[in-house]
Amino acid sequence: MLGLTFAVTGFVWCLCLALLAAQFSQKLRENPAIKSILNRVSGLVFIGLGVKLLT
């Protein structure tokens, strides 16, 4: 019974988390200013990883 309760609550929690993350990411993708910032940040991360790879 305890295992079933754990599985159900875990499933409900993960489902709610996935739905909220999908809505949040949709809002981020619709906003052009945030989209530009995220593109720049990801570019900086890739440049940083390239520099680390060189060293």
mmCIF entry with sequence, helices, sheets and N, C-alpha, C, O atoms, coordinates in Angstrom:
data_MODEL
# 
_entry.id   MODEL 
# 
_entity.id                         1 
_entity.type                       polymer 
_entity.pdbx_number_of_molecules   1 
# 
_entity_poly.entity_id                      1 
_entity_poly.type                           'polypeptide(L)' 
_entity_poly.nstd_linkage                   no 
_entity_poly.nstd_monomer                   no 
_entity_poly.pdbx_seq_one_letter_code       MLGLTFAVTGFVWCLCLALLAAQFSQKLRENPAIKSILNRVSGLVFIGLGVKLLT 
_entity_poly.pdbx_seq_one_letter_code_can   MLGLTFAVTGFVWCLCLALLAAQFSQKLRENPAIKSILNRVSGLVFIGLGVKLLT 
_entity_poly.pdbx_strand_id                 A 
# 
loop_
_entity_poly_seq.entity_id 
_entity_poly_seq.num 
_entity_poly_seq.mon_id 
_entity_poly_seq.hetero 
1 1  MET n 
1 2  LEU n 
1 3  GLY n 
1 4  LEU n 
1 5  THR n 
1 6  PHE n 
1 7  ALA n 
1 8  VAL n 
1 9  THR n 
1 10 GLY n 
1 11 PHE n 
1 12 VAL n 
1 13 TRP n 
1 14 CYS n 
1 15 LEU n 
1 16 CYS n 
1 17 LEU n 
1 18 ALA n 
1 19 LEU n 
1 20 LEU n 
1 21 ALA n 
1 22 ALA n 
1 23 GLN n 
1 24 PHE n 
1 25 SER n 
1 26 GLN n 
1 27 LYS n 
1 28 LEU n 
1 29 ARG n 
1 30 GLU n 
1 31 ASN n 
1 32 PRO n 
1 33 ALA n 
1 34 ILE n 
1 35 LYS n 
1 36 SER n 
1 37 ILE n 
1 38 LEU n 
1 39 ASN n 
1 40 ARG n 
1 41 VAL n 
1 42 SER n 
1 43 GLY n 
1 44 LEU n 
1 45 VAL n 
1 46 PHE n 
1 47 ILE n 
1 48 GLY n 
1 49 LEU n 
1 50 GLY n 
1 51 VAL n 
1 52 LYS n 
1 53 LEU n 
1 54 LEU n 
1 55 THR n 
# 
_struct_asym.id          A 
_struct_asym.entity_id   1 
# 
loop_
_struct_conf.conf_type_id 
_struct_conf.id 
_struct_conf.pdbx_PDB_helix_id 
_struct_conf.beg_label_comp_id 
_struct_conf.beg_label_asym_id 
_struct_conf.beg_label_seq_id 
_struct_conf.pdbx_beg_PDB_ins_code 
_struct_conf.end_label_comp_id 
_struct_conf.end_label_asym_id 
_struct_conf.end_label_seq_id 
_struct_conf.pdbx_end_PDB_ins_code 
_struct_conf.beg_auth_comp_id 
_struct_conf.beg_auth_asym_id 
_struct_conf.beg_auth_seq_id 
_struct_conf.end_auth_comp_id 
_struct_conf.end_auth_asym_id 
_struct_conf.end_auth_seq_id 
_struct_conf.pdbx_PDB_helix_class 
_struct_conf.details 
_struct_conf.pdbx_PDB_helix_length 
HELX_P HELX_P1 AA1 LEU A 2  ? GLU A 30 ? LEU A 2  GLU A 30 1 ? 29 
HELX_P HELX_P2 AA2 PRO A 32 ? LEU A 54 ? PRO A 32 LEU A 54 1 ? 23 
# 
_struct_conf_type.id          HELX_P 
_struct_conf_type.criteria    ? 
_struct_conf_type.reference   ? 
# 
loop_
_atom_site.group_PDB 
_atom_site.id 
_atom_site.type_symbol 
_atom_site.label_atom_id 
_atom_site.label_alt_id 
_atom_site.label_comp_id 
_atom_site.label_asym_id 
_atom_site.label_entity_id 
_atom_site.label_seq_id 
_atom_site.pdbx_PDB_ins_code 
_atom_site.Cartn_x 
_atom_site.Cartn_y 
_atom_site.Cartn_z 
_atom_site.occupancy 
_atom_site.B_iso_or_equiv 
_atom_site.pdbx_formal_charge 
_atom_site.auth_seq_id 
_atom_site.auth_comp_id 
_atom_site.auth_asym_id 
_atom_site.auth_atom_id 
_atom_site.pdbx_PDB_model_num 
ATOM 1   N N  . MET A 1 1  ? 0.829  -1.189 0.000   1.00 0.00 ? 1  MET A N  1 
ATOM 2   C CA . MET A 1 1  ? 0.000  0.000  0.000   1.00 0.00 ? 1  MET A CA 1 
ATOM 3   C C  . MET A 1 1  ? 0.879  1.261  0.000   1.00 0.00 ? 1  MET A C  1 
ATOM 4   O O  . MET A 1 1  ? 0.592  2.231  -0.702  1.00 0.00 ? 1  MET A O  1 
ATOM 5   N N  . LEU A 1 2  ? 1.950  1.226  0.799   1.00 0.00 ? 2  LEU A N  1 
ATOM 6   C CA . LEU A 1 2  ? 2.851  2.370  0.857   1.00 0.00 ? 2  LEU A CA 1 
ATOM 7   C C  . LEU A 1 2  ? 3.547  2.588  -0.494  1.00 0.00 ? 2  LEU A C  1 
ATOM 8   O O  . LEU A 1 2  ? 3.714  3.730  -0.925  1.00 0.00 ? 2  LEU A O  1 
ATOM 9   N N  . GLY A 1 3  ? 3.947  1.518  -1.153  1.00 0.00 ? 3  GLY A N  1 
ATOM 10  C CA . GLY A 1 3  ? 4.580  1.622  -2.459  1.00 0.00 ? 3  GLY A CA 1 
ATOM 11  C C  . GLY A 1 3  ? 3.640  2.205  -3.501  1.00 0.00 ? 3  GLY A C  1 
ATOM 12  O O  . GLY A 1 3  ? 4.051  3.025  -4.323  1.00 0.00 ? 3  GLY A O  1 
ATOM 13  N N  . LEU A 1 4  ? 2.394  1.789  -3.471  1.00 0.00 ? 4  LEU A N  1 
ATOM 14  C CA . LEU A 1 4  ? 1.404  2.319  -4.406  1.00 0.00 ? 4  LEU A CA 1 
ATOM 15  C C  . LEU A 1 4  ? 1.170  3.806  -4.161  1.00 0.00 ? 4  LEU A C  1 
ATOM 16  O O  . LEU A 1 4  ? 1.066  4.586  -5.108  1.00 0.00 ? 4  LEU A O  1 
ATOM 17  N N  . THR A 1 5  ? 1.088  4.192  -2.905  1.00 0.00 ? 5  THR A N  1 
ATOM 18  C CA . THR A 1 5  ? 0.917  5.607  -2.564  1.00 0.00 ? 5  THR A CA 1 
ATOM 19  C C  . THR A 1 5  ? 2.106  6.421  -3.042  1.00 0.00 ? 5  THR A C  1 
ATOM 20  O O  . THR A 1 5  ? 1.937  7.510  -3.591  1.00 0.00 ? 5  THR A O  1 
ATOM 21  N N  . PHE A 1 6  ? 3.303  5.901  -2.838  1.00 0.00 ? 6  PHE A N  1 
ATOM 22  C CA . PHE A 1 6  ? 4.510  6.587  -3.284  1.00 0.00 ? 6  PHE A CA 1 
ATOM 23  C C  . PHE A 1 6  ? 4.531  6.730  -4.799  1.00 0.00 ? 6  PHE A C  1 
ATOM 24  O O  . PHE A 1 6  ? 4.875  7.791  -5.320  1.00 0.00 ? 6  PHE A O  1 
ATOM 25  N N  . ALA A 1 7  ? 4.166  5.672  -5.503  1.00 0.00 ? 7  ALA A N  1 
ATOM 26  C CA . ALA A 1 7  ? 4.169  5.703  -6.967  1.00 0.00 ? 7  ALA A CA 1 
ATOM 27  C C  . ALA A 1 7  ? 3.141  6.700  -7.499  1.00 0.00 ? 7  ALA A C  1 
ATOM 28  O O  . ALA A 1 7  ? 3.430  7.436  -8.442  1.00 0.00 ? 7  ALA A O  1 
ATOM 29  N N  . VAL A 1 8  ? 1.966  6.734  -6.917  1.00 0.00 ? 8  VAL A N  1 
ATOM 30  C CA . VAL A 1 8  ? 0.916  7.643  -7.383  1.00 0.00 ? 8  VAL A CA 1 
ATOM 31  C C  . VAL A 1 8  ? 1.294  9.092  -7.104  1.00 0.00 ? 8  VAL A C  1 
ATOM 32  O O  . VAL A 1 8  ? 1.155  9.946  -7.980  1.00 0.00 ? 8  VAL A O  1 
ATOM 33  N N  . THR A 1 9  ? 1.768  9.378  -5.900  1.00 0.00 ? 9  THR A N  1 
ATOM 34  C CA . THR A 1 9  ? 2.136  10.766 -5.594  1.00 0.00 ? 9  THR A CA 1 
ATOM 35  C C  . THR A 1 9  ? 3.333  11.207 -6.440  1.00 0.00 ? 9  THR A C  1 
ATOM 36  O O  . THR A 1 9  ? 3.393  12.359 -6.869  1.00 0.00 ? 9  THR A O  1 
ATOM 37  N N  . GLY A 1 10 ? 4.275  10.309 -6.679  1.00 0.00 ? 10 GLY A N  1 
ATOM 38  C CA . GLY A 1 10 ? 5.406  10.632 -7.543  1.00 0.00 ? 10 GLY A CA 1 
ATOM 39  C C  . GLY A 1 10 ? 4.963  10.916 -8.965  1.00 0.00 ? 10 GLY A C  1 
ATOM 40  O O  . GLY A 1 10 ? 5.464  11.844 -9.600  1.00 0.00 ? 10 GLY A O  1 
ATOM 41  N N  . PHE A 1 11 ? 4.030  10.128 -9.469  1.00 0.00 ? 11 PHE A N  1 
ATOM 42  C CA . PHE A 1 11 ? 3.508  10.335 -10.822 1.00 0.00 ? 11 PHE A CA 1 
ATOM 43  C C  . PHE A 1 11 ? 2.782  11.672 -10.920 1.00 0.00 ? 11 PHE A C  1 
ATOM 44  O O  . PHE A 1 11 ? 2.981  12.412 -11.884 1.00 0.00 ? 11 PHE A O  1 
ATOM 45  N N  . VAL A 1 12 ? 1.952  11.987 -9.945  1.00 0.00 ? 12 VAL A N  1 
ATOM 46  C CA . VAL A 1 12 ? 1.211  13.251 -9.959  1.00 0.00 ? 12 VAL A CA 1 
ATOM 47  C C  . VAL A 1 12 ? 2.181  14.426 -9.874  1.00 0.00 ? 12 VAL A C  1 
ATOM 48  O O  . VAL A 1 12 ? 2.010  15.417 -10.584 1.00 0.00 ? 12 VAL A O  1 
ATOM 49  N N  . TRP A 1 13 ? 3.185  14.330 -9.024  1.00 0.00 ? 13 TRP A N  1 
ATOM 50  C CA . TRP A 1 13 ? 4.170  15.410 -8.885  1.00 0.00 ? 13 TRP A CA 1 
ATOM 51  C C  . TRP A 1 13 ? 4.923  15.628 -10.197 1.00 0.00 ? 13 TRP A C  1 
ATOM 52  O O  . TRP A 1 13 ? 5.067  16.765 -10.647 1.00 0.00 ? 13 TRP A O  1 
ATOM 53  N N  . CYS A 1 14 ? 5.399  14.558 -10.807 1.00 0.00 ? 14 CYS A N  1 
ATOM 54  C CA . CYS A 1 14 ? 6.152  14.683 -12.064 1.00 0.00 ? 14 CYS A CA 1 
ATOM 55  C C  . CYS A 1 14 ? 5.262  15.205 -13.191 1.00 0.00 ? 14 CYS A C  1 
ATOM 56  O O  . CYS A 1 14 ? 5.725  15.972 -14.036 1.00 0.00 ? 14 CYS A O  1 
ATOM 57  N N  . LEU A 1 15 ? 4.011  14.806 -13.215 1.00 0.00 ? 15 LEU A N  1 
ATOM 58  C CA . LEU A 1 15 ? 3.082  15.287 -14.226 1.00 0.00 ? 15 LEU A CA 1 
ATOM 59  C C  . LEU A 1 15 ? 2.852  16.788 -14.072 1.00 0.00 ? 15 LEU A C  1 
ATOM 60  O O  . LEU A 1 15 ? 2.880  17.524 -15.058 1.00 0.00 ? 15 LEU A O  1 
ATOM 61  N N  . CYS A 1 16 ? 2.626  17.239 -12.850 1.00 0.00 ? 16 CYS A N  1 
ATOM 62  C CA . CYS A 1 16 ? 2.433  18.675 -12.602 1.00 0.00 ? 16 CYS A CA 1 
ATOM 63  C C  . CYS A 1 16 ? 3.694  19.456 -12.953 1.00 0.00 ? 16 CYS A C  1 
ATOM 64  O O  . CYS A 1 16 ? 3.607  20.531 -13.546 1.00 0.00 ? 16 CYS A O  1 
ATOM 65  N N  . LEU A 1 17 ? 4.837  18.942 -12.604 1.00 0.00 ? 17 LEU A N  1 
ATOM 66  C CA . LEU A 1 17 ? 6.100  19.599 -12.906 1.00 0.00 ? 17 LEU A CA 1 
ATOM 67  C C  . LEU A 1 17 ? 6.327  19.714 -14.411 1.00 0.00 ? 17 LEU A C  1 
ATOM 68  O O  . LEU A 1 17 ? 6.779  20.752 -14.894 1.00 0.00 ? 17 LEU A O  1 
ATOM 69  N N  . ALA A 1 18 ? 6.019  18.663 -15.143 1.00 0.00 ? 18 ALA A N  1 
ATOM 70  C CA . ALA A 1 18 ? 6.198  18.677 -16.597 1.00 0.00 ? 18 ALA A CA 1 
ATOM 71  C C  . ALA A 1 18 ? 5.235  19.663 -17.251 1.00 0.00 ? 18 ALA A C  1 
ATOM 72  O O  . ALA A 1 18 ? 5.626  20.373 -18.178 1.00 0.00 ? 18 ALA A O  1 
ATOM 73  N N  . LEU A 1 19 ? 4.001  19.723 -16.799 1.00 0.00 ? 19 LEU A N  1 
ATOM 74  C CA . LEU A 1 19 ? 3.029  20.661 -17.380 1.00 0.00 ? 19 LEU A CA 1 
ATOM 75  C C  . LEU A 1 19 ? 3.424  22.103 -17.105 1.00 0.00 ? 19 LEU A C  1 
ATOM 76  O O  . LEU A 1 19 ? 3.333  22.951 -17.994 1.00 0.00 ? 19 LEU A O  1 
ATOM 77  N N  . LEU A 1 20 ? 3.859  22.388 -15.892 1.00 0.00 ? 20 LEU A N  1 
ATOM 78  C CA . LEU A 1 20 ? 4.282  23.749 -15.567 1.00 0.00 ? 20 LEU A CA 1 
ATOM 79  C C  . LEU A 1 20 ? 5.539  24.142 -16.331 1.00 0.00 ? 20 LEU A C  1 
ATOM 80  O O  . LEU A 1 20 ? 5.665  25.287 -16.764 1.00 0.00 ? 20 LEU A O  1 
ATOM 81  N N  . ALA A 1 21 ? 6.466  23.212 -16.503 1.00 0.00 ? 21 ALA A N  1 
ATOM 82  C CA . ALA A 1 21 ? 7.677  23.501 -17.260 1.00 0.00 ? 21 ALA A CA 1 
ATOM 83  C C  . ALA A 1 21 ? 7.356  23.755 -18.731 1.00 0.00 ? 21 ALA A C  1 
ATOM 84  O O  . ALA A 1 21 ? 7.980  24.608 -19.364 1.00 0.00 ? 21 ALA A O  1 
ATOM 85  N N  . ALA A 1 22 ? 6.399  23.029 -19.272 1.00 0.00 ? 22 ALA A N  1 
ATOM 86  C CA . ALA A 1 22 ? 6.001  23.238 -20.665 1.00 0.00 ? 22 ALA A CA 1 
ATOM 87  C C  . ALA A 1 22 ? 5.381  24.620 -20.852 1.00 0.00 ? 22 ALA A C  1 
ATOM 88  O O  . ALA A 1 22 ? 5.677  25.305 -21.830 1.00 0.00 ? 22 ALA A O  1 
ATOM 89  N N  . GLN A 1 23 ? 4.528  25.030 -19.923 1.00 0.00 ? 23 GLN A N  1 
ATOM 90  C CA . GLN A 1 23 ? 3.919  26.360 -20.009 1.00 0.00 ? 23 GLN A CA 1 
ATOM 91  C C  . GLN A 1 23 ? 4.973  27.449 -19.858 1.00 0.00 ? 23 GLN A C  1 
ATOM 92  O O  . GLN A 1 23 ? 4.941  28.451 -20.571 1.00 0.00 ? 23 GLN A O  1 
ATOM 93  N N  . PHE A 1 24 ? 5.901  27.256 -18.937 1.00 0.00 ? 24 PHE A N  1 
ATOM 94  C CA . PHE A 1 24 ? 6.952  28.241 -18.700 1.00 0.00 ? 24 PHE A CA 1 
ATOM 95  C C  . PHE A 1 24 ? 7.851  28.378 -19.923 1.00 0.00 ? 24 PHE A C  1 
ATOM 96  O O  . PHE A 1 24 ? 8.193  29.492 -20.321 1.00 0.00 ? 24 PHE A O  1 
ATOM 97  N N  . SER A 1 25 ? 8.232  27.260 -20.519 1.00 0.00 ? 25 SER A N  1 
ATOM 98  C CA . SER A 1 25 ? 9.096  27.321 -21.691 1.00 0.00 ? 25 SER A CA 1 
ATOM 99  C C  . SER A 1 25 ? 8.370  27.929 -22.882 1.00 0.00 ? 25 SER A C  1 
ATOM 100 O O  . SER A 1 25 ? 8.992  28.608 -23.699 1.00 0.00 ? 25 SER A O  1 
ATOM 101 N N  . GLN A 1 26 ? 7.079  27.700 -22.993 1.00 0.00 ? 26 GLN A N  1 
ATOM 102 C CA . GLN A 1 26 ? 6.308  28.318 -24.070 1.00 0.00 ? 26 GLN A CA 1 
ATOM 103 C C  . GLN A 1 26 ? 6.297  29.835 -23.917 1.00 0.00 ? 26 GLN A C  1 
ATOM 104 O O  . GLN A 1 26 ? 6.433  30.556 -24.905 1.00 0.00 ? 26 GLN A O  1 
ATOM 105 N N  . LYS A 1 27 ? 6.140  30.321 -22.704 1.00 0.00 ? 27 LYS A N  1 
ATOM 106 C CA . LYS A 1 27 ? 6.167  31.765 -22.452 1.00 0.00 ? 27 LYS A CA 1 
ATOM 107 C C  . LYS A 1 27 ? 7.540  32.342 -22.775 1.00 0.00 ? 27 LYS A C  1 
ATOM 108 O O  . LYS A 1 27 ? 7.640  33.442 -23.319 1.00 0.00 ? 27 LYS A O  1 
ATOM 109 N N  . LEU A 1 28 ? 8.596  31.607 -22.443 1.00 0.00 ? 28 LEU A N  1 
ATOM 110 C CA . LEU A 1 28 ? 9.947  32.078 -22.744 1.00 0.00 ? 28 LEU A CA 1 
ATOM 111 C C  . LEU A 1 28 ? 10.194 32.140 -24.245 1.00 0.00 ? 28 LEU A C  1 
ATOM 112 O O  . LEU A 1 28 ? 10.838 33.070 -24.732 1.00 0.00 ? 28 LEU A O  1 
ATOM 113 N N  . ARG A 1 29 ? 9.683  31.153 -24.982 1.00 0.00 ? 29 ARG A N  1 
ATOM 114 C CA . ARG A 1 29 ? 9.896  31.129 -26.427 1.00 0.00 ? 29 ARG A CA 1 
ATOM 115 C C  . ARG A 1 29 ? 9.107  32.224 -27.144 1.00 0.00 ? 29 ARG A C  1 
ATOM 116 O O  . ARG A 1 29 ? 9.511  32.665 -28.219 1.00 0.00 ? 29 ARG A O  1 
ATOM 117 N N  . GLU A 1 30 ? 7.996  32.667 -26.570 1.00 0.00 ? 30 GLU A N  1 
ATOM 118 C CA . GLU A 1 30 ? 7.186  33.695 -27.206 1.00 0.00 ? 30 GLU A CA 1 
ATOM 119 C C  . GLU A 1 30 ? 7.763  35.091 -27.033 1.00 0.00 ? 30 GLU A C  1 
ATOM 120 O O  . GLU A 1 30 ? 7.484  35.973 -27.845 1.00 0.00 ? 30 GLU A O  1 
ATOM 121 N N  . ASN A 1 31 ? 8.563  35.311 -25.993 1.00 0.00 ? 31 ASN A N  1 
ATOM 122 C CA . ASN A 1 31 ? 9.104  36.629 -25.706 1.00 0.00 ? 31 ASN A CA 1 
ATOM 123 C C  . ASN A 1 31 ? 10.422 36.816 -26.458 1.00 0.00 ? 31 ASN A C  1 
ATOM 124 O O  . ASN A 1 31 ? 11.396 36.124 -26.160 1.00 0.00 ? 31 ASN A O  1 
ATOM 125 N N  . PRO A 1 32 ? 10.474 37.748 -27.440 1.00 0.00 ? 32 PRO A N  1 
ATOM 126 C CA . PRO A 1 32 ? 11.698 37.898 -28.235 1.00 0.00 ? 32 PRO A CA 1 
ATOM 127 C C  . PRO A 1 32 ? 12.898 38.402 -27.436 1.00 0.00 ? 32 PRO A C  1 
ATOM 128 O O  . PRO A 1 32 ? 14.031 38.034 -27.747 1.00 0.00 ? 32 PRO A O  1 
ATOM 129 N N  . ALA A 1 33 ? 12.681 39.227 -26.422 1.00 0.00 ? 33 ALA A N  1 
ATOM 130 C CA . ALA A 1 33 ? 13.801 39.738 -25.620 1.00 0.00 ? 33 ALA A CA 1 
ATOM 131 C C  . ALA A 1 33 ? 14.452 38.600 -24.834 1.00 0.00 ? 33 ALA A C  1 
ATOM 132 O O  . ALA A 1 33 ? 15.678 38.496 -24.786 1.00 0.00 ? 33 ALA A O  1 
ATOM 133 N N  . ILE A 1 34 ? 13.649 37.769 -24.234 1.00 0.00 ? 34 ILE A N  1 
ATOM 134 C CA . ILE A 1 34 ? 14.193 36.646 -23.460 1.00 0.00 ? 34 ILE A CA 1 
ATOM 135 C C  . ILE A 1 34 ? 14.840 35.635 -24.393 1.00 0.00 ? 34 ILE A C  1 
ATOM 136 O O  . ILE A 1 34 ? 15.858 35.031 -24.056 1.00 0.00 ? 34 ILE A O  1 
ATOM 137 N N  . LYS A 1 35 ? 14.246 35.455 -25.567 1.00 0.00 ? 35 LYS A N  1 
ATOM 138 C CA . LYS A 1 35 ? 14.827 34.530 -26.551 1.00 0.00 ? 35 LYS A CA 1 
ATOM 139 C C  . LYS A 1 35 ? 16.222 34.994 -26.954 1.00 0.00 ? 35 LYS A C  1 
ATOM 140 O O  . LYS A 1 35 ? 17.135 34.179 -27.087 1.00 0.00 ? 35 LYS A O  1 
ATOM 141 N N  . SER A 1 36 ? 16.387 36.284 -27.146 1.00 0.00 ? 36 SER A N  1 
ATOM 142 C CA . SER A 1 36 ? 17.690 36.832 -27.514 1.00 0.00 ? 36 SER A CA 1 
ATOM 143 C C  . SER A 1 36 ? 18.698 36.643 -26.378 1.00 0.00 ? 36 SER A C  1 
ATOM 144 O O  . SER A 1 36 ? 19.846 36.273 -26.622 1.00 0.00 ? 36 SER A O  1 
ATOM 145 N N  . ILE A 1 37 ? 18.279 36.890 -25.167 1.00 0.00 ? 37 ILE A N  1 
ATOM 146 C CA . ILE A 1 37 ? 19.164 36.718 -24.005 1.00 0.00 ? 37 ILE A CA 1 
ATOM 147 C C  . ILE A 1 37 ? 19.589 35.261 -23.869 1.00 0.00 ? 37 ILE A C  1 
ATOM 148 O O  . ILE A 1 37 ? 20.761 34.976 -23.622 1.00 0.00 ? 37 ILE A O  1 
ATOM 149 N N  . LEU A 1 38 ? 18.640 34.333 -24.030 1.00 0.00 ? 38 LEU A N  1 
ATOM 150 C CA . LEU A 1 38 ? 18.969 32.911 -23.918 1.00 0.00 ? 38 LEU A CA 1 
ATOM 151 C C  . LEU A 1 38 ? 19.924 32.480 -25.027 1.00 0.00 ? 38 LEU A C  1 
ATOM 152 O O  . LEU A 1 38 ? 20.809 31.659 -24.787 1.00 0.00 ? 38 LEU A O  1 
ATOM 153 N N  . ASN A 1 39 ? 19.763 33.015 -26.230 1.00 0.00 ? 39 ASN A N  1 
ATOM 154 C CA . ASN A 1 39 ? 20.688 32.690 -27.316 1.00 0.00 ? 39 ASN A CA 1 
ATOM 155 C C  . ASN A 1 39 ? 22.096 33.187 -27.002 1.00 0.00 ? 39 ASN A C  1 
ATOM 156 O O  . ASN A 1 39 ? 23.075 32.485 -27.257 1.00 0.00 ? 39 ASN A O  1 
ATOM 157 N N  . ARG A 1 40 ? 22.199 34.378 -26.457 1.00 0.00 ? 40 ARG A N  1 
ATOM 158 C CA . ARG A 1 40 ? 23.519 34.921 -26.108 1.00 0.00 ? 40 ARG A CA 1 
ATOM 159 C C  . ARG A 1 40 ? 24.173 34.136 -24.978 1.00 0.00 ? 40 ARG A C  1 
ATOM 160 O O  . ARG A 1 40 ? 25.372 33.862 -25.015 1.00 0.00 ? 40 ARG A O  1 
ATOM 161 N N  . VAL A 1 41 ? 23.385 33.778 -23.983 1.00 0.00 ? 41 VAL A N  1 
ATOM 162 C CA . VAL A 1 41 ? 23.927 33.011 -22.859 1.00 0.00 ? 41 VAL A CA 1 
ATOM 163 C C  . VAL A 1 41 ? 24.400 31.639 -23.333 1.00 0.00 ? 41 VAL A C  1 
ATOM 164 O O  . VAL A 1 41 ? 25.474 31.184 -22.940 1.00 0.00 ? 41 VAL A O  1 
ATOM 165 N N  . SER A 1 42 ? 23.611 30.982 -24.170 1.00 0.00 ? 42 SER A N  1 
ATOM 166 C CA . SER A 1 42 ? 24.033 29.671 -24.665 1.00 0.00 ? 42 SER A CA 1 
ATOM 167 C C  . SER A 1 42 ? 25.278 29.805 -25.541 1.00 0.00 ? 42 SER A C  1 
ATOM 168 O O  . SER A 1 42 ? 26.136 28.922 -25.525 1.00 0.00 ? 42 SER A O  1 
ATOM 169 N N  . GLY A 1 43 ? 25.392 30.893 -26.303 1.00 0.00 ? 43 GLY A N  1 
ATOM 170 C CA . GLY A 1 43 ? 26.603 31.137 -27.082 1.00 0.00 ? 43 GLY A CA 1 
ATOM 171 C C  . GLY A 1 43 ? 27.817 31.306 -26.198 1.00 0.00 ? 43 GLY A C  1 
ATOM 172 O O  . GLY A 1 43 ? 28.886 30.770 -26.491 1.00 0.00 ? 43 GLY A O  1 
ATOM 173 N N  . LEU A 1 44 ? 27.658 32.053 -25.108 1.00 0.00 ? 44 LEU A N  1 
ATOM 174 C CA . LEU A 1 44 ? 28.762 32.230 -24.169 1.00 0.00 ? 44 LEU A CA 1 
ATOM 175 C C  . LEU A 1 44 ? 29.165 30.912 -23.512 1.00 0.00 ? 44 LEU A C  1 
ATOM 176 O O  . LEU A 1 44 ? 30.346 30.661 -23.275 1.00 0.00 ? 44 LEU A O  1 
ATOM 177 N N  . VAL A 1 45 ? 28.181 30.085 -23.225 1.00 0.00 ? 45 VAL A N  1 
ATOM 178 C CA . VAL A 1 45 ? 28.490 28.775 -22.634 1.00 0.00 ? 45 VAL A CA 1 
ATOM 179 C C  . VAL A 1 45 ? 29.300 27.936 -23.611 1.00 0.00 ? 45 VAL A C  1 
ATOM 180 O O  . VAL A 1 45 ? 30.272 27.289 -23.223 1.00 0.00 ? 45 VAL A O  1 
ATOM 181 N N  . PHE A 1 46 ? 28.898 27.945 -24.886 1.00 0.00 ? 46 PHE A N  1 
ATOM 182 C CA . PHE A 1 46 ? 29.645 27.175 -25.879 1.00 0.00 ? 46 PHE A CA 1 
ATOM 183 C C  . PHE A 1 46 ? 31.049 27.725 -26.068 1.00 0.00 ? 46 PHE A C  1 
ATOM 184 O O  . PHE A 1 46 ? 31.992 26.949 -26.227 1.00 0.00 ? 46 PHE A O  1 
ATOM 185 N N  . ILE A 1 47 ? 31.210 29.017 -26.056 1.00 0.00 ? 47 ILE A N  1 
ATOM 186 C CA . ILE A 1 47 ? 32.551 29.626 -26.168 1.00 0.00 ? 47 ILE A CA 1 
ATOM 187 C C  . ILE A 1 47 ? 33.388 29.227 -24.956 1.00 0.00 ? 47 ILE A C  1 
ATOM 188 O O  . ILE A 1 47 ? 34.560 28.876 -25.094 1.00 0.00 ? 47 ILE A O  1 
ATOM 189 N N  . GLY A 1 48 ? 32.787 29.283 -23.776 1.00 0.00 ? 48 GLY A N  1 
ATOM 190 C CA . GLY A 1 48 ? 33.506 28.883 -22.569 1.00 0.00 ? 48 GLY A CA 1 
ATOM 191 C C  . GLY A 1 48 ? 33.925 27.424 -22.604 1.00 0.00 ? 48 GLY A C  1 
ATOM 192 O O  . GLY A 1 48 ? 35.029 27.082 -22.181 1.00 0.00 ? 48 GLY A O  1 
ATOM 193 N N  . LEU A 1 49 ? 33.055 26.565 -23.102 1.00 0.00 ? 49 LEU A N  1 
ATOM 194 C CA . LEU A 1 49 ? 33.408 25.138 -23.212 1.00 0.00 ? 49 LEU A CA 1 
ATOM 195 C C  . LEU A 1 49 ? 34.521 24.940 -24.234 1.00 0.00 ? 49 LEU A C  1 
ATOM 196 O O  . LEU A 1 49 ? 35.384 24.082 -24.048 1.00 0.00 ? 49 LEU A O  1 
ATOM 197 N N  . GLY A 1 50 ? 34.511 25.726 -25.314 1.00 0.00 ? 50 GLY A N  1 
ATOM 198 C CA . GLY A 1 50 ? 35.576 25.635 -26.304 1.00 0.00 ? 50 GLY A CA 1 
ATOM 199 C C  . GLY A 1 50 ? 36.910 26.078 -25.730 1.00 0.00 ? 50 GLY A C  1 
ATOM 200 O O  . GLY A 1 50 ? 37.941 25.463 -26.004 1.00 0.00 ? 50 GLY A O  1 
ATOM 201 N N  . VAL A 1 51 ? 36.897 27.146 -24.934 1.00 0.00 ? 51 VAL A N  1 
ATOM 202 C CA . VAL A 1 51 ? 38.135 27.618 -24.301 1.00 0.00 ? 51 VAL A CA 1 
ATOM 203 C C  . VAL A 1 51 ? 38.649 26.577 -23.315 1.00 0.00 ? 51 VAL A C  1 
ATOM 204 O O  . VAL A 1 51 ? 39.851 26.320 -23.247 1.00 0.00 ? 51 VAL A O  1 
ATOM 205 N N  . LYS A 1 52 ? 37.746 25.982 -22.558 1.00 0.00 ? 52 LYS A N  1 
ATOM 206 C CA . LYS A 1 52 ? 38.163 24.950 -21.606 1.00 0.00 ? 52 LYS A CA 1 
ATOM 207 C C  . LYS A 1 52 ? 38.742 23.741 -22.326 1.00 0.00 ? 52 LYS A C  1 
ATOM 208 O O  . LYS A 1 52 ? 39.689 23.117 -21.846 1.00 0.00 ? 52 LYS A O  1 
ATOM 209 N N  . LEU A 1 53 ? 38.169 23.415 -23.479 1.00 0.00 ? 53 LEU A N  1 
ATOM 210 C CA . LEU A 1 53 ? 38.674 22.299 -24.258 1.00 0.00 ? 53 LEU A CA 1 
ATOM 211 C C  . LEU A 1 53 ? 40.072 22.584 -24.799 1.00 0.00 ? 53 LEU A C  1 
ATOM 212 O O  . LEU A 1 53 ? 40.891 21.673 -24.920 1.00 0.00 ? 53 LEU A O  1 
ATOM 213 N N  . LEU A 1 54 ? 40.340 23.833 -25.120 1.00 0.00 ? 54 LEU A N  1 
ATOM 214 C CA . LEU A 1 54 ? 41.662 24.200 -25.618 1.00 0.00 ? 54 LEU A CA 1 
ATOM 215 C C  . LEU A 1 54 ? 42.733 24.137 -24.525 1.00 0.00 ? 54 LEU A C  1 
ATOM 216 O O  . LEU A 1 54 ? 43.898 23.858 -24.812 1.00 0.00 ? 54 LEU A O  1 
ATOM 217 N N  . THR A 1 55 ? 42.341 24.394 -23.276 1.00 0.00 ? 55 THR A N  1 
ATOM 218 C CA . THR A 1 55 ? 43.338 24.443 -22.190 1.00 0.00 ? 55 THR A CA 1 
ATOM 219 C C  . THR A 1 55 ? 43.606 23.093 -21.591 1.00 0.00 ? 55 THR A C  1 
ATOM 220 O O  . THR A 1 55 ? 44.417 22.976 -20.672 1.00 0.00 ? 55 THR A O  1 
# 
